[in-house]
Amino acid sequence: MKAIIVIPTYNESENIEKLIKKIFSIAPEINILIVDDNSPDGTANIVEQLMKSDSRLHLIKRTGKLGLGTAYIEGFKYALSKDFEVIFEMDADFSHNPEDIPRFLEAIEDADLVIGSRYLTGVNVINWPLKRLILSYFANFYTRVITGMPVKDATGGFKCFRASALRQIDLDKVKTNGYGFQIEMNFRFWAKGLRIKEIPIVFVDRMNGVSKMNKKIILEAIFLVWKLKLCKIFKCL
């Protein structure tokens, strides 16, 4: 299937070239779309140089730091407009292992959404501070309890969508912009009765750069689950 990986970036110059080359070495048939939020460290410039010799690489340059959710939505719309059949989400910092890409491609054969789960077979997270790990684990437990969605890792960002299923989601209605975006997209798939599959991954904290997590993102996710629950009840999704 014709596949593309959407990778949002902000100040990922230390990682981006190595990641792109690693992905292409593992899955040479795949395409990559970088959605860059006007990184002051020149991330987009590195991508532009690589694009000169590789037609599998694509770039959307945005005007500022507009957020994770809007970056993915813009990337999804681009991928759908180019008739890709499979669309990935992936972080730029090597916390998601490119070696797992073939496993996602195999799993999407009989699913509409494949989620790389850190919590499907215990806790598969390396190098996170205990406080961050507890926060993430509790957030996923909290999401399952409030929404009823049977997903072990609702906040994970290593995912693979079947394009035909993604077309059933009204992307213009997706307003969350932090890690709550992952919860909302999973919930919208689940609420439509689409097939969701989790596969175990090992998440390794970023090799270089700075985490984008902050209090605003956490609060957005806390209130989001209640909003989604009510929207499902009153059919406003």
C-alpha positions as CSV (number, residue, x, y, z in Angstrom):
1,M,0.0,0.0,0.0
2,K,1.1,3.5,-0.8
3,A,2.3,4.9,2.6
4,I,3.5,8.2,4.1
5,I,4.8,9.1,7.5
6,V,3.8,12.5,8.9
7,I,6.4,14.0,11.2
8,P,5.8,17.4,12.9
9,T,9.0,19.2,13.8
10,Y,10.1,22.2,15.9
11,N,13.8,22.6,16.5
12,E,14.7,19.0,15.5
13,S,17.9,19.8,13.5
14,E,19.9,17.4,15.6
15,N,17.7,14.5,14.7
16,I,15.9,15.0,11.4
17,E,18.5,14.0,8.9
18,K,19.4,10.9,10.8
19,L,15.8,9.9,11.2
20,I,14.9,10.4,7.6
21,K,17.9,8.3,6.4
22,K,17.1,5.6,9.0
23,I,13.4,5.4,7.9
24,F,14.4,5.1,4.2
25,S,17.0,2.4,5.0
26,I,14.2,0.3,6.7
27,A,11.3,1.1,4.4
28,P,12.6,2.4,1.1
29,E,9.1,2.3,-0.5
30,I,7.6,4.7,2.0
31,N,7.3,8.5,1.7
32,I,8.0,11.1,4.5
33,L,6.2,14.4,5.1
34,I,7.8,16.8,7.5
35,V,5.5,19.5,8.9
36,D,7.8,22.2,10.3
37,D,6.6,25.0,12.6
38,N,9.1,27.6,11.4
39,S,12.0,26.1,13.5
40,P,14.6,28.7,14.2
41,D,17.3,26.1,14.3
42,G,17.0,25.5,10.5
43,T,15.2,22.1,10.6
44,A,13.3,22.9,7.4
45,N,16.5,23.9,5.6
46,I,18.0,20.5,6.3
47,V,14.9,18.9,4.8
48,E,14.9,21.1,1.8
49,Q,18.5,20.1,1.0
50,L,17.6,16.4,1.3
51,M,14.5,16.9,-0.9
52,K,16.8,17.9,-3.9
53,S,17.9,14.3,-4.3
54,D,14.9,12.4,-3.0
55,S,11.3,12.6,-4.3
56,R,10.0,10.5,-1.4
57,L,10.6,13.4,0.9
58,H,8.0,16.2,1.3
59,L,7.8,19.4,3.4
60,I,5.2,21.7,4.7
61,K,6.7,24.9,6.1
62,R,4.3,26.7,8.5
63,T,4.5,30.3,9.6
64,G,5.0,29.7,13.3
65,K,4.8,27.4,16.3
66,L,1.1,26.4,15.7
67,G,1.0,23.1,17.6
68,L,1.1,19.4,17.3
69,G,-2.6,18.8,16.5
70,T,-2.8,21.4,13.7
71,A,0.5,20.0,12.2
72,Y,-1.0,16.5,12.0
73,I,-4.3,17.7,10.6
74,E,-2.4,19.7,7.9
75,G,-0.3,16.6,7.2
76,F,-3.3,14.3,7.0
77,K,-5.0,16.6,4.5
78,Y,-1.9,16.7,2.4
79,A,-1.6,12.9,2.5
80,L,-5.2,12.4,1.6
81,S,-5.0,14.8,-1.3
82,K,-2.1,12.8,-2.7
83,D,-4.1,9.5,-2.4
84,F,-1.8,7.8,0.1
85,E,-3.5,4.6,1.4
86,V,-1.7,4.5,4.7
87,I,-0.8,7.5,6.9
88,F,1.6,7.3,9.9
89,E,2.2,9.6,12.8
90,M,5.7,9.6,14.3
91,D,7.9,11.8,16.5
92,A,11.1,13.3,15.2
93,D,13.2,12.6,18.2
94,F,13.9,8.8,17.9
95,S,11.5,8.1,20.8
96,H,9.7,6.0,18.2
97,N,11.8,3.2,16.7
98,P,11.8,3.2,12.9
99,E,12.5,-0.5,13.1
100,D,8.8,-0.9,14.1
101,I,7.4,0.5,10.8
102,P,7.1,-2.9,9.1
103,R,5.1,-4.2,12.0
104,F,2.6,-1.4,11.6
105,L,2.3,-2.0,7.9
106,E,1.5,-5.7,8.6
107,A,-1.0,-4.8,11.4
108,I,-2.9,-2.2,9.3
109,E,-3.8,-5.0,6.8
110,D,-6.8,-5.9,9.0
111,A,-7.3,-2.6,11.0
112,D,-8.3,1.0,10.4
113,L,-6.0,2.4,13.1
114,V,-2.9,0.8,14.6
115,I,-1.6,2.3,17.8
116,G,2.0,1.7,19.0
117,S,1.3,1.0,22.7
118,R,3.7,1.6,25.6
119,Y,1.3,-0.1,28.0
120,L,-0.1,-3.2,26.2
121,T,2.4,-5.6,27.7
122,G,3.3,-3.8,31.0
123,V,5.3,-0.6,30.9
124,N,7.7,-0.3,28.0
125,V,9.2,3.1,28.6
126,I,12.9,3.8,28.8
127,N,14.7,6.9,30.4
128,W,11.6,8.7,31.5
129,P,11.7,10.3,35.0
130,L,9.3,8.5,37.4
131,K,7.0,11.6,37.7
132,R,6.5,11.7,33.9
133,L,5.9,8.0,33.7
134,I,3.3,8.1,36.5
135,L,1.6,11.1,34.8
136,S,1.4,9.3,31.5
137,Y,0.2,6.0,33.0
138,F,-2.5,7.7,35.1
139,A,-3.6,9.8,32.1
140,N,-4.3,6.6,30.1
141,F,-6.1,5.0,33.0
142,Y,-8.2,8.1,33.6
143,T,-9.1,8.3,29.8
144,R,-10.2,4.6,29.8
145,V,-12.4,5.1,32.9
146,I,-14.1,8.3,31.8
147,T,-14.6,7.6,28.1
148,G,-15.0,3.8,28.2
149,M,-12.6,3.6,25.3
150,P,-10.8,0.2,25.5
151,V,-7.3,1.5,24.5
152,K,-4.3,0.9,26.7
153,D,-2.3,3.8,25.3
154,A,-4.6,6.6,24.2
155,T,-1.9,9.3,24.4
156,G,0.8,7.6,22.3
157,G,1.9,9.3,19.1
158,F,3.3,6.4,17.0
159,K,0.3,5.4,14.9
160,C,-0.8,4.2,11.5
161,F,-4.2,5.1,9.9
162,R,-5.9,3.5,6.9
163,A,-6.7,6.5,4.7
164,S,-10.2,5.2,3.8
165,A,-11.0,5.3,7.5
166,L,-9.4,8.6,8.1
167,R,-11.7,10.1,5.4
168,Q,-14.6,9.3,7.6
169,I,-13.4,11.7,10.3
170,D,-14.3,15.3,10.0
171,L,-10.8,16.7,10.5
172,D,-12.1,20.3,10.7
173,K,-13.9,19.4,13.9
174,V,-10.7,18.3,15.6
175,K,-9.6,21.2,17.8
176,T,-7.2,19.8,20.4
177,N,-3.7,20.8,19.8
178,G,-1.5,19.1,22.4
179,Y,-1.3,15.4,23.4
180,G,-5.0,15.5,23.8
181,F,-5.1,15.3,20.0
182,Q,-4.1,11.7,20.2
183,I,-6.9,10.9,22.6
184,E,-9.4,12.7,20.4
185,M,-8.4,11.0,17.2
186,N,-8.6,7.6,18.9
187,F,-12.0,8.4,20.4
188,R,-13.4,9.5,17.1
189,F,-12.3,6.3,15.5
190,W,-13.8,4.2,18.3
191,A,-17.0,6.2,18.4
192,K,-17.5,5.4,14.7
193,G,-17.0,1.7,15.2
194,L,-13.8,1.6,13.2
195,R,-11.2,-1.2,13.9
196,I,-8.5,-0.2,16.3
197,K,-5.5,-2.5,17.0
198,E,-2.7,-1.9,19.5
199,I,0.7,-3.4,19.0
200,P,3.5,-3.2,21.7
201,I,6.4,-0.8,21.2
202,V,9.3,0.3,23.4
203,F,9.3,4.0,23.9
204,V,12.7,5.6,24.5
205,D,12.9,9.2,25.7
206,R,14.3,11.7,23.1
207,M,17.9,11.4,22.1
208,N,18.4,15.2,21.5
209,G,16.5,18.4,21.9
210,V,13.8,19.5,24.4
211,S,10.5,17.9,25.3
212,K,7.4,19.9,24.2
213,M,5.3,18.8,27.2
214,N,3.8,21.6,29.4
215,K,1.0,22.3,31.9
216,K,-1.3,23.7,29.2
217,I,-1.1,20.5,27.3
218,I,-1.8,18.4,30.4
219,L,-4.9,20.5,31.4
220,E,-6.2,20.3,27.8
221,A,-6.2,16.5,28.0
222,I,-7.8,16.4,31.5
223,F,-10.9,18.3,30.4
224,L,-11.0,16.8,26.9
225,V,-12.1,13.3,28.1
226,W,-15.2,14.7,29.7
227,K,-16.0,16.7,26.6
228,L,-15.6,13.6,24.4
229,K,-17.8,11.6,26.7
230,L,-20.6,14.2,26.6
231,C,-20.2,14.6,22.8
232,K,-20.7,10.8,22.4
233,I,-23.8,10.9,24.5
234,F,-25.3,13.9,22.7
235,K,-24.0,12.8,19.3
236,C,-22.1,16.0,18.6
237,L,-18.9,14.4,17.3
